[in-house]
Amino acid sequence: MKPGKAYRLKVKRFTDNGAYLYDPEEPEGKIKEVLLPKKYVPEGTKTEDEIRAFIYLDSKDRPVATTEVPALSLGEFAALKVKEVTKIGAFLDWGLEKDLFLPYKEMTKRLKAEETVLVRLYTDKSGRLAASMRDLYPILKKRAPYEAGDTVSARIYEFGHDFGTYAAVDDKYSAMIPKHEDTAGLNIGDVITARVTGVKEDGKLDITLRDKAYMQIDPDSEKILKLLDEYAGVLPFTEKADPAVIYRETGLSKNAFKRAVGHLYKERKVVIEDGKIRLA
């Protein structure tokens, strides 16, 4: 037995404090027996009865059992609400009497009470159970029940800089927003509505904040018109410019920029000449 996991244990003996449980399959384990406090002992329980219990550490770092089911076990992840933030870190509600500690060094942003963030459960150097907002990418699930075109709910958990923005669809499936999309207004923990644009061979999802192309044309066109006003009616580049330049100046991908400019051109709101886009 070790803290952070649930086991099917047997009742060894009773005391005034509750029942002591043991694992018949691991009699020589590091934790030979563990107390299940009296309030958790099912009525009518007898010696050698089997009880499913989760092992964790109490406020004095002693192994203790509970029949309550936490939101996650060792090596797993879950979205948990912040109950309190103190000088040493945050405390999260994970379904047990003792809150789960999230150290500052394991945060990827400073938290506030009532926020909900994705975390994993691990054991620190002293053997205590703790939460971490880091290293979630390798343990998120794959093979989500979605395909291209589906609308999904996803929680932001990491900004990948060179790769994109990492999100967990349904708080469990691995997904990414491409780096060329503007996610500057998002924060870690935010829940977004997104559209699946593709499913990778390994089962991870590609998602987008943008609507389908035909639905996005008008907002993109308005963005370009606003930019033209800011540039005194002339953009010093066209859709033939480098994608990095287009994204830096407009926040749009090259394809989105090209569609929007084409739309404005057909409506005779802009003219394209001498490598520039001008208001008509």
C-alpha positions, 0 to 999 in steps of 0.5 A: 500500500502507498498513499495516493491509490485505492485498494481493496483491503480487509479489516484486521482489527477494531479500536475505539478510533475505527478499523485497521485495514491490511492488504492480504496480497501485500503483507510485507508492504511498507504500510502494513496496516492503516486506520479507517476512521470510525465515521467511515466504517460501514455499519455491521462491518466484521473482521476480515470483511473487504472494504475499498479504501483510498490511502492518503496522509492526515494532517500529521503525515500519517497514512490514513484510509477513507471510503470517500472517492477523490477526484484523482489518484496518483499519476492521474489528472483532473480539473479542481477548484481552488479553495484557498491561496496562502503564503505557501501555495494553494489548497484544492478541493479534491473530494476528501476531508483534507484539501490537496496542496498545490505548491507555488513552484508547481503552478504555471500562473498565480491562482485565486480562490474559486478558480478551476485548473487542471492538475495532476497528483504526484508525490513530493520528495518528502512523500506527501501527496501534492498537485502540479499544473506542470507536465500534463501533456504526456498524461492527457488522454487520446482518441477522443470521440470527436472528428473534424467539424465537431464543436467541443468544450476545452480548458486551456492548461498551457501556452506552448509558445513555438507550438501553440496553445494546449487545451484539454477537451472535456478536461481529459483529451489532448488538443492544441490551438495552432500558434498562428491563432490569436490567444492573447486574451486567454488565460490558463484555466479558461474554458473555451468553445472550439471547433475540431479541425483535425485528428492526428494519427496519435489521436490528439485533436487540432482545434480552432477558436475561429468559425468556419471560413464562410462564417468568419469572413465578415469579422476578418473583413472588419478587422482589415477595414479597421487596420486600413483606417489606422494605416491612413487608408493603405496597407503596405502589403498584400496577401502575397506577403510573408505569412509571418508579416501578415500574422504580425500585422493583422493577427490572421493566418495568410489564408484567412487574410486572403479570403477577407481581402478577396471579400472586400475586393469583390464588394469594391471596398478596397483596391489592390495595386503596387503591392498595397491594399487601399481603401476604395 
